[in-house]
Amino acid sequence: MNGTWDSDILPSLSDLVRIPAVSKLFDPNWPVTGHLDRAAEHLRAWLSAREIPGATVEILRLPGLTPVVLMDVPASEDMPSDGGTVLLYGHLDKQPPVGGWSEGLDPWIPVIRGHRLYGRGAADDGYSGYAATSAIEAVRATGGRHARCLVLLETSEESGSPDLDAYLEAYRARLGDISLVVCLDAGGQDYERLWLTTSLRGLCSVTATVTVLESGQHSGTASGVVPSSFRIFRQLLDRIEDSRSGEILLPELHGDLPADRAGEMKALADVAPGAAANAFPLVEGMSAAADSDYELMVNNAWRPTLSVIGAAGLPLPEDAGNVLRPFTTLTLSFRLPPLVDAHAALAAVKRALTTDVPYGAKVTLSREETGPGWNAPSTADWLQKALDVVSTEVFGGNQCVPLGLGGSIPFMGSLGEAYPNAQFVVTGALSSDSNPHVPDEWLHIPQAKRVTESVALILNAHAEAHQA
């Protein structure tokens, strides 16, 4: 497996990094720029060249929607016809490049330094299709078994997977009865074990503009007469978030914490004290949002949060004149507890922003996005036994650890609804220092190899459990 990664995967993955396939939310003109199609074709060609017996590879297309790459691998010869289907999921679209990459690094130029592959989309989540396919090959090469496997790679995940439900509906009969979902778009807090995501937060976001003037005016003459658009925006945000604690004030954005998930986080806090607070490079003298590891994990996985992720109408400091600006625009991104209705949450945010606006200022909304959260079903006995084997054989005895993830993979929520009886393995090679979505994104190559081996063992265990 190491040989496949070194000789076949890393060169192709490096070429994938070079394709600026930013998601449709950041490239509305994606059908013309063609980068998402280039990424899809790049993986289609690599998958086709693997020549797995009986496998078919194609790019699925629905009118007006981003493409999906699908590889269909038949089950091992001795598997029964009702042995179920495994869906191995990843995505090829990327976050924007973002400025501020370190010297010698570039979002679209792959750079390998030691065990790290730098470049946008390397870790989130370009490696996934390669890892999934290599895991299938490893099962076959070692004489193991696997059920029918589908490798599905979408190209709209970083936009909230708005196109994927249409593909699931259009191809539902062809996908068949999914009994196991393997998602490689996650990770954990270190590279020493397999981390298993047991919940994902949902999301909603909106871009809001508060306008007070038809055009900017001299601050010396207009201030005190015309209310500042920034001050009005602050008042609107105060309806949504307590600025002192970060608590979200809208009840529609809150949900209950299940007892089993609370137990997982308490156990993890005991096993790895300080890990939650120390996972991020805080500036000197800065403290985390809470003193308790448990509270930090609950904040991150099961409580709503607001991040202001974009702004307009604010000149750079060196360009700032004495002007009362005509408008302020902010993009508000909310992470939601896994079981909260994202559409109801967004509706509540919109009401808070547009009802009884101070001074009658004009508020306009755009770029709305929602995505469902997800909570994993109970782990089947066969899967738990397989995870124990992974801990022993792949990670030297370091036990697999369940973890609620503060991020979102909307596809998991959609799949959970579509296949309520399926088992889920949501894992990956990411850790907090892998820099997804920000400058200097990098893939931990040894962990990616270990994840690949782990998936191979799980595929074989799934086949044995469904052979009778």
C-alpha positions in Angstrom: 0.0 0.0 0.0 2.9 2.4 0.7 4.2 1.7 -2.8 0.8 2.7 -4.3 0.7 5.9 -2.4 4.3 6.9 -3.2 4.3 5.9 -6.9 0.7 6.3 -8.0 -1.3 8.5 -5.6 1.0 11.3 -4.6 1.9 12.3 -8.2 -1.8 12.4 -9.3 -2.9 14.1 -6.1 -0.2 16.7 -6.6 -1.7 17.4 -10.1 -5.1 17.7 -8.5 -3.8 20.4 -6.2 -2.8 22.4 -9.3 -6.4 22.6 -10.5 -8.1 25.7 -8.9 -11.4 23.9 -8.5 -13.0 26.2 -6.0 -16.6 25.3 -5.1 -19.5 26.9 -6.9 -20.3 29.2 -4.1 -17.0 30.9 -4.7 -17.0 30.5 -8.5 -20.6 31.1 -9.7 -19.3 31.0 -13.3 -17.9 27.5 -12.7 -19.5 26.0 -16.0 -17.4 28.5 -18.0 -14.1 28.4 -16.0 -14.3 24.6 -16.1 -12.1 23.8 -13.1 -14.7 21.6 -11.4 -15.0 19.6 -14.6 -11.2 19.4 -14.9 -11.0 18.0 -11.4 -13.7 15.4 -12.1 -12.1 14.3 -15.3 -8.7 14.1 -13.6 -10.1 11.6 -11.0 -12.2 9.8 -13.6 -9.0 9.1 -15.7 -7.0 8.0 -12.7 -9.8 5.7 -11.4 -10.3 4.2 -14.9 -6.6 3.4 -15.2 -6.7 1.3 -12.0 -8.4 -1.5 -14.1 -10.2 -3.1 -11.2 -12.0 -6.1 -12.7 -15.6 -5.3 -13.5 -15.4 -1.8 -12.3 -17.1 1.1 -14.2 -16.1 4.7 -13.8 -18.1 7.7 -15.1 -18.9 11.3 -14.5 -22.6 11.8 -13.7 -24.2 15.0 -14.8 -27.6 16.6 -14.2 -28.6 19.8 -16.0 -27.2 22.9 -14.3 -25.6 21.0 -11.5 -21.9 20.3 -10.6 -20.6 16.9 -11.7 -20.2 13.8 -9.6 -17.6 11.1 -10.2 -18.9 7.5 -9.6 -16.9 4.3 -9.6 -18.9 1.1 -9.2 -16.9 -1.9 -8.1 -18.7 -5.3 -8.1 -18.6 -7.4 -5.0 -16.0 -10.2 -4.5 -17.0 -13.4 -6.3 -18.0 -15.3 -3.2 -20.2 -12.5 -1.8 -24.0 -13.1 -1.8 -26.3 -10.9 -3.9 -27.8 -9.4 -0.8 -24.5 -8.5 0.8 -25.2 -4.8 0.8 -23.4 -1.9 -0.8 -20.6 0.3 0.6 -20.6 3.9 -0.3 -17.2 5.6 0.0 -17.5 9.4 -0.1 -15.3 12.3 -0.8 -15.3 15.6 -2.6 -13.1 17.3 -5.2 -14.2 21.0 -4.9 -12.1 23.3 -2.8 -12.2 26.3 -0.6 -10.9 29.6 -2.0 -7.1 30.0 -2.0 -7.0 32.7 0.8 -4.0 35.0 1.1 -1.2 34.6 3.6 0.5 31.4 2.6 4.0 30.9 4.0 7.1 31.6 2.0 7.6 28.9 -0.6 4.0 27.7 -0.5 1.1 28.4 -2.8 -2.4 27.1 -2.8 -2.1 25.8 -6.4 1.5 24.5 -6.3 2.0 21.2 -4.5 5.0 21.1 -2.2 6.1 18.0 -0.3 8.2 18.7 2.8 8.9 15.6 4.8 5.6 13.8 5.5 3.5 16.8 4.5 1.9 17.6 1.1 1.0 21.2 1.0 -1.6 22.7 -1.3 -5.3 23.6 -1.4 -7.5 20.5 -1.5 -4.8 18.0 -0.6 -6.2 17.2 2.8 -9.7 18.6 2.4 -10.4 16.3 0.7 -8.6 15.5 -2.5 -6.9 12.4 -1.2 -10.2 10.7 -0.4 -10.9 9.1 -3.8 -7.4 7.8 -4.0 -7.5 6.3 -0.5 -10.9 4.7 -1.0 -9.9 3.1 -4.2 -6.5 1.9 -2.9 -8.3 0.3 0.1 -10.5 -1.7 -2.3 -7.4 -2.8 -4.2 -5.7 -3.8 -0.9 -8.6 -6.0 0.1 -8.5 -7.8 -3.3 -4.7 -8.0 -3.3 -4.6 -9.7 0.1 -7.3 -12.2 -0.6 -10.0 -10.5 1.4 -13.6 -9.9 0.5 -15.6 -6.8 0.0 -19.3 -6.0 -0.8 -20.2 -4.0 -3.9 -18.4 -0.6 -3.5 -19.3 2.8 -4.8 -16.7 5.5 -4.7 -18.7 8.8 -5.0 -16.8 12.1 -5.3 -18.9 15.2 -5.5 -17.9 18.8 -6.5 -20.2 21.0 -4.4 -19.4 20.0 -0.8 -17.6 23.3 0.1 -20.8 25.1 -0.9 -23.0 22.9 1.4 -23.6 20.1 -1.1 -26.6 21.9 -2.7 -26.5 19.6 -5.8 -26.0 16.2 -4.2 -29.6 15.5 -3.1 -30.7 15.7 -6.7 -28.1 13.1 -7.6 -29.2 10.8 -4.7 -32.8 11.0 -5.9 -32.0 10.6 -9.6 -29.7 7.6 -9.0 -31.3 6.1 -5.9 -32.3 2.8 -7.7 -28.8 2.5 -9.1 -27.1 3.2 -5.8 -29.0 0.4 -4.2 -29.2 -0.6 -0.6 -26.4 1.2 1.2 -25.4 -0.7 4.4 -22.1 1.0 5.1 -21.0 4.6 4.5 -17.3 5.5 4.7 -16.6 9.2 4.6 -13.0 10.4 4.4 -13.7 14.1 4.9 -13.0 14.3 8.7 -10.3 13.7 11.2 -9.4 14.3 14.8 -6.9 15.9 17.3 -3.7 14.0 16.4 -2.2 11.5 14.0 -1.7 8.7 16.5 -5.1 6.9 16.1 -8.2 6.6 14.0 -10.7 9.3 15.0 -14.3 8.5 14.4 -16.8 11.4 13.9 -20.0 10.6 15.7 -21.8 13.9 15.1 -21.5 16.8 12.7 -23.0 20.3 13.2 -25.3 21.6 10.6 -24.9 25.1 9.2 -26.7 28.1 7.9 -25.2 31.3 6.6 -26.3 34.6 5.1 -24.7 37.8 3.8 -26.4 40.9 5.2 -25.9 44.5 4.1 -27.0 47.5 6.2 -27.3 50.6 4.1 -27.9 54.1 5.5 -26.8 56.5 2.7 -27.0 56.6 -1.1 -23.3 57.6 -1.0 -20.6 58.2 1.5 -20.4 61.5 3.3 -17.8 63.5 5.2 -17.8 62.1 8.7 -17.4 65.6 10.2 -20.6 66.8 8.6 -22.7 63.6 8.7 -21.8 61.9 11.9 -24.3 62.5 14.7 -26.9 63.1 12.0 -26.8 59.9 10.1 -26.5 56.7 12.2 -23.5 54.6 11.4 -24.3 51.4 9.4 -21.7 49.6 11.6 -23.5 50.6 14.8 -26.8 49.5 13.4 -25.2 46.2 12.5 -23.9 45.8 16.0 -27.4 46.2 17.4 -28.8 43.6 15.0 -26.0 41.2 16.0 -26.9 41.8 19.7 -30.3 40.2 18.9 -28.5 37.1 17.8 -25.4 36.7 19.9 -24.3 37.7 23.4 -21.0 39.4 22.6 -19.6 38.7 26.0 -20.1 35.0 26.1 -20.7 34.1 22.5 -24.0 32.5 23.4 -26.5 32.4 20.6 -29.8 34.0 21.7 -32.2 32.6 19.2 -33.9 29.5 20.5 -34.4 28.1 17.0 -30.6 27.5 16.8 -30.4 25.4 19.9 -30.9 21.6 20.4 -30.6 18.9 23.1 -27.3 17.1 23.8 -27.9 13.3 23.8 -26.5 11.5 26.9 -24.3 9.2 24.9 -22.6 12.0 23.1 -22.1 13.8 26.4 -20.5 10.7 27.8 -18.1 10.4 24.9 -16.9 14.0 25.4 -16.5 13.5 29.2 -14.4 10.4 28.5 -12.2 12.2 25.9 -11.7 15.1 28.3 -10.3 12.6 30.9 -8.1 10.8 28.3 -6.7 13.9 26.7 -6.8 16.8 29.3 -6.0 20.2 27.7 -6.2 18.8 24.1 -9.3 20.9 23.2 -7.8 24.2 24.5 -4.3 23.5 23.0 -5.5 22.4 19.5 -5.2 25.9 18.0 -2.3 28.4 17.9 -3.7 31.1 20.2 -1.7 34.2 20.5 0.4 34.7 23.6 -1.8 35.5 26.6 -5.0 34.4 25.0 -7.3 31.9 26.7 -9.9 29.6 25.2 -13.6 30.3 25.4 -14.0 28.1 28.6 -11.8 26.6 31.2 -13.2 23.1 31.0 -12.2 20.7 28.2 -15.7 19.2 28.3 -17.4 22.6 27.9 -15.1 23.4 25.0 -16.0 20.2 23.2 -19.7 20.7 23.8 -19.3 24.3 22.5 -17.7 23.0 19.4 -19.9 20.0 18.6 -23.3 20.5 20.1 -23.9 24.3 20.6 -24.6 27.0 18.0 -21.9 29.5 17.2 -21.5 32.5 15.0 -18.5 33.4 12.9 -18.2 36.5 10.8 -16.4 35.2 7.8 -16.5 38.1 5.3 -17.0 41.8 5.1 -17.4 44.6 2.6 -17.8 48.3 2.7 -14.8 48.7 5.0 -11.7 50.1 3.3 -8.2 49.0 4.3 -6.8 51.1 7.1 -4.3 52.7 4.8 -7.1 53.7 2.5 -9.5 54.9 5.2 -10.6 58.6 4.9 -12.9 60.6 7.2 -16.0 59.2 5.6 -19.3 58.0 7.1 -19.6 54.9 5.0 -22.9 54.3 3.2 -23.1 50.6 4.1 -21.6 47.7 6.0 -21.8 44.1 4.7 -21.0 41.0 6.8 -21.2 37.3 6.0 -22.6 35.5 9.0 -21.8 31.8 9.3 -23.7 29.8 12.0 -22.7 26.2 13.0 -25.8 24.4 14.4 -26.3 21.5 16.8 -26.5 18.3 14.8 -30.3 17.8 15.2 -31.4 21.4 14.6 -33.5 22.2 11.5 -31.1 24.4 9.5 -33.9 26.0 7.5 -35.8 27.0 10.6 -32.6 28.4 12.0 -31.9 30.5 9.0 -35.4 31.8 9.0 -35.0 32.9 12.6 -31.7 34.7 11.8 -33.3 36.5 8.8 -36.2 37.7 11.1 -33.7 39.0 13.6 -31.9 40.9 10.9 -34.8 42.4 9.1 -37.6 43.1 11.7 -37.8 46.6 13.3 -34.4 47.6 12.0 -33.1 50.6 14.0 -33.7 54.0 12.3 -35.4 52.2 9.4 -32.1 51.4 7.8 -32.2 49.2 4.7 -31.2 45.6 5.2 -30.7 43.3 2.2 -29.8 39.6 2.4 -28.0 37.4 -0.1 -25.9 34.2 -0.5 -28.1 32.1 1.8 -26.9 28.6 2.6 -28.2 25.7 4.8 -26.9 22.2 5.5 -28.2 19.5 7.8 -26.3 18.2 10.8 -25.9 14.5 11.5 -25.8 12.1 14.5 -24.4 8.6 14.1 -26.4 5.5 14.8 -25.3 3.0 17.4 -22.2 1.1 16.3 -22.8 -2.5 15.2 -20.9 -5.3 16.9 -19.1 -6.3 13.6 -17.9 -2.7 13.1 -16.7 -2.3 16.7 -14.7 -5.5 16.4 -13.2 -4.2 13.1 -12.2 -0.9 14.8 -10.5 -2.9 17.6 -8.5 -4.7 14.9 -7.6 -1.3 13.3 -6.4 0.0 16.7 -4.1 -3.0 17.2 -2.8 -3.7 13.7 -2.6 -0.2 12.3 -2.1 2.2 15.2 0.0 0.1 17.6 -2.7 -0.3 20.2 -3.9 3.3 20.3 -7.7 2.9 20.5 -10.0 4.5 18.0 -11.7 7.5 19.6 -15.2 8.8 18.9 -15.5 12.6 18.6 -18.2 15.1 17.8 -17.0 17.4 15.0 -17.8 21.0 14.9 -17.7 21.2 11.2 -20.3 20.2 8.7 -20.6 17.6 5.9 -24.2 18.1 4.7 -24.0 14.9 2.7 -23.9 12.9 5.9 -27.2 14.4 7.0 -28.8 13.6 3.6 -27.4 10.0 3.7 -28.6 9.5 7.3 -32.1 10.3 6.2 -31.9 8.3 3.0 -30.3 5.2 4.6 -31.4 5.0 8.3 -30.2 1.4 8.7 -26.6 2.0 7.4 -23.5 2.0 9.5 -21.2 5.1 9.2 -17.5 5.4 9.4 -16.7 9.1 9.2 -13.0 9.6 9.6 -10.0 10.9 7.7 -6.4 12.2 7.8 -7.2 15.8 9.0 -6.2 17.3 12.4 -6.6 20.8 13.7 -3.2 21.8 12.4 -3.8 20.5 8.9 -5.2 24.0 8.1 -8.3 23.2 6.1 -10.0 26.3 4.7 -7.0 28.5 5.7 -3.5 29.2 4.4 -0.9 26.4 4.4 -3.3 23.5 4.1 -1.4 20.2 4.2 -2.0 16.5 4.2 -0.3 14.2 6.7 0.9 11.5 4.3 1.6 8.7 6.8 -1.8 9.2 8.4 -3.5 9.1 5.0 -1.7 5.8 4.4 -2.9 4.5 7.8 -6.5 5.6 7.1 -6.3 3.7 3.8 -5.2 0.5 5.5 -8.0 1.0 8.1 -10.6 1.3 5.5 -9.4 -1.9 3.8 -9.8 -3.8 7.1 -13.3 -2.3 7.7 -14.3 -3.3 4.1 -13.2 -6.9 4.7 -15.0 -7.0 8.1 -18.2 -5.6 6.6 -18.1 -8.3 3.9 -17.6 -11.1 6.5 -20.5 -9.8 8.6 -22.8 -9.7 5.5 -21.7 -13.0 3.9 -24.3 -15.2 5.6 
